[in-house]
Amino acid sequence: MWEAFQRVIQRAEEGEEIRQIEPDEIPIDIMINDVLRRVILNPKGITFTQLIRGTKRMEIIVSFLALLELLKSGKINCEQSAQNEEIIIFPTEKARVFA
């Protein structure tokens, strides 16, 4: 997952020069709800790249942190068929309590 995160950051950096990051730009609890909602709307799975759709560095970082929190809480599962392949994220039964 770390490699996928680095690729997303690299793509954002190629398209945008980032000089300063505002620390309170996106509250983590709002991002957790947004990420979970998008995962639930895609019960057959959503790719990491589709899920982390931000263009600003802070938005990508907060999305990644939200993803890690959802993994920790058991609301999502991640699968990867091989190293360097796309990561697919699925909702769990715990995620459906949110809906």
C-alpha positions in Angstrom: 0.0 0.0 0.0 2.9 2.3 0.7 4.1 2.0 -2.9 0.7 2.9 -4.2 0.6 5.9 -1.9 3.9 7.0 -3.1 2.8 6.8 -6.8 -0.3 8.9 -6.1 1.9 11.5 -4.3 4.3 11.5 -7.3 1.5 12.1 -9.8 0.2 15.0 -7.8 3.7 16.5 -7.5 4.2 16.2 -11.3 1.1 18.3 -11.9 1.3 20.8 -9.2 4.1 22.5 -7.3 3.3 22.5 -3.6 5.0 25.1 -1.5 3.1 25.0 1.7 0.6 22.7 3.3 -2.3 24.0 5.4 -2.6 21.6 8.4 -6.4 22.1 9.0 -7.4 21.9 5.3 -9.4 18.7 5.6 -10.7 17.2 8.8 -9.9 13.5 9.1 -13.4 12.5 10.3 -15.0 14.1 7.2 -12.5 12.3 5.0 -13.2 8.9 6.7 -16.9 9.3 6.1 -16.2 10.3 2.4 -13.9 7.4 1.8 -16.2 4.9 3.5 -19.2 6.2 1.5 -17.3 5.7 -1.8 -16.2 2.2 -0.8 -19.8 1.2 0.2 -21.1 2.6 -3.2 -18.7 0.1 -4.9 -19.4 -3.2 -3.2 -17.5 -5.1 -5.9 -14.4 -3.1 -5.1 -12.8 0.3 -5.9 -9.2 0.7 -6.8 -6.8 2.6 -4.6 -6.2 5.0 -7.4 -9.9 5.7 -7.9 -10.4 6.2 -4.1 -7.4 8.5 -3.6 -8.6 11.1 -6.2 -7.2 14.3 -4.7 -4.8 16.5 -6.5 -3.4 18.4 -3.5 -0.8 16.7 -1.3 -2.7 17.3 2.0 -5.9 15.8 0.5 -4.0 12.7 -0.6 -2.3 12.3 2.8 -5.6 12.7 4.7 -7.3 10.3 2.3 -4.6 7.7 3.0 -4.9 8.2 6.7 -8.6 7.8 6.5 -8.0 4.5 4.5 -5.7 3.3 7.2 -8.2 4.1 10.0 -10.9 2.3 8.1 -8.6 -0.8 7.8 -7.8 -0.6 11.5 -11.5 -0.4 12.4 -12.3 -3.4 10.2 -14.8 -1.5 7.9 -12.8 -2.2 4.7 -10.6 -4.9 3.3 -7.8 -4.5 0.8 -6.6 -7.0 -1.8 -3.7 -7.0 -4.2 -3.1 -9.8 -6.7 0.6 -9.2 -7.0 3.3 -6.7 -6.0 3.0 -3.5 -7.9 -0.6 -4.4 -9.0 -3.5 -2.2 -8.2 -5.0 -2.4 -4.7 -8.7 -3.1 -4.6 -10.7 -2.0 -1.5 -13.9 -3.7 -0.4 -16.5 -2.8 2.3 -16.9 -5.3 5.1 -20.1 -6.1 7.1 -19.0 -3.5 9.7 -19.1 -0.8 6.9 -22.8 -1.5 6.3 -23.6 -0.3 9.9 -22.5 3.2 8.6 -24.9 3.2 5.7 
